[in-house]
Amino acid sequence: MDKVVHFEIPVEDTSRAEKFYNSIFGWKIQNIPEMDYTLVFTAKTNDKGMNTEVGAINGGMMKRKDPIKNPVITISVSNIDDSLKKIEKLNGKVVMKKIKVGDMGYAAYFKDSEGNILGLWQNIKNQ
């Protein structure tokens, strides 16, 4: 069974959003300027940035732009290409093809049968 492993929150003003989520929920925020991305830690992590709390997920924030205008949940899959083929076969639509994310893995975005945009993640080690 594939699991939800990440979330993303599109924002207009990153600094404002960082202050909002940190002040209310105590989330740790880490900017990654070279990726134009902000990591959001909602749970304790180890020295490699991996969750140490069962059932908790971390996420990210990025500038709101097409096609990502609403919050996204991301599902970990063993083979992103196979998943994208299945999505299209079942009347879903790929909205962003597979891209490599550093040396960590691959990401893609799709629209489900109900019009929601979700993300896919494949760890590099599954290649």
N, C-alpha and C positions, 0 to 999 in steps of 0.2 A: 504494500500500500504506500503510495507517495504521500509525503507530508508537507504541510505548510512550514516553511523555514525562514521566511523573511517578509517584511512589509516595506512599502515605500509611500511616503507622503509628499506629493507635489506641493510646492510653496511659491508664493510670489516674492516674499522677502525672507531670505534664509535667516538673517539675524533675528528678526522678529519671531519667527517660528521656533528657533533655538531657545530663545528666552521663554517663550510660552510653554513649551514642553518640558524644559528643565525646571522652571519655576513651579509648575503644577504637579508634575509626576516625578521629578528628580532624575529624569533620564540624562545620562552622560552623552555629550555631543562631541563628535570628532570630525573636523573638516578635512577633506581630502581635495585640496585645491587643484592638483594636477588632473583629477577626474571630474572636477566640477560637481562634487558629490559630498554629502555629509552623512557619516555613520551615526546611527542612533542606538544606544545601548540601553535596553529596558531591564536587563538582568545582569547579574555578576558574570564576569568572564575570567578565563585563565590568562596566562601570559601570552598566549597565541591569539587572544581575542575571541575564543570559542566559549559559548554558554557553559556555565557550570550548574545551572538550575534546570531541572527536568521540566519540560513543558513550556518553557519560556522561549520567545524568539526576539531577536534584535532586528533592526531595520535601517532605513536610510531616508534622507530627504534630498530632493533635487528640484531645480526650477520647473515650474509648471509649464508644459508646452505639449503640443500634439505629438504623439497620440495620448500621452499620459497627463490627464487633467484631474483625475480623482485618485484616492488611495488605491493601492494595488497590493494584493497578497501574492506571494511567490511560492511555488510548489517545486520541491526537489524531485527530479526524475533521473533515472539511470541513463537514459539516452534522449537528449533533447530533440534530435532529428526525427526519431521514431514518434515521439510525442507530438511534434508539429504535424507530421503526416496524419496521425490519428485525429487530431483536432480538425484539420481541413476535411477529412473524410466524413466527419460527423457535423459538418456545416459550421464549424468555427472558422476563424480567419486569423492568419498570422499578421500582426500589425508591426512587429519589428523582428526581423530575422535574427538568427543566432549570432551573437558577438562574443568575442573572448574578453574576459574581465581579468586583466593581469595574469598571474600564474595560478589564480584560484579556481576559475571555472568558466562556464558559458552561461549567457543569459539570453532570453527571448521574451517577447510579449505576444499575447494572443487575445482575441475577442471570443468569448464563449457563445453558446447558442442563445443566450439571453441578452447579449450586447455588452457584457461586462469585460473589462480588460484585466487580465491577470498575467503574472509572470511565471516563467519557467527557469529553473536553475539546474545545472549539471556540474558537479565537481570535476575538476581536471582529472583526478585519479580514476574516474569512470570511463575515460576515453579509451 
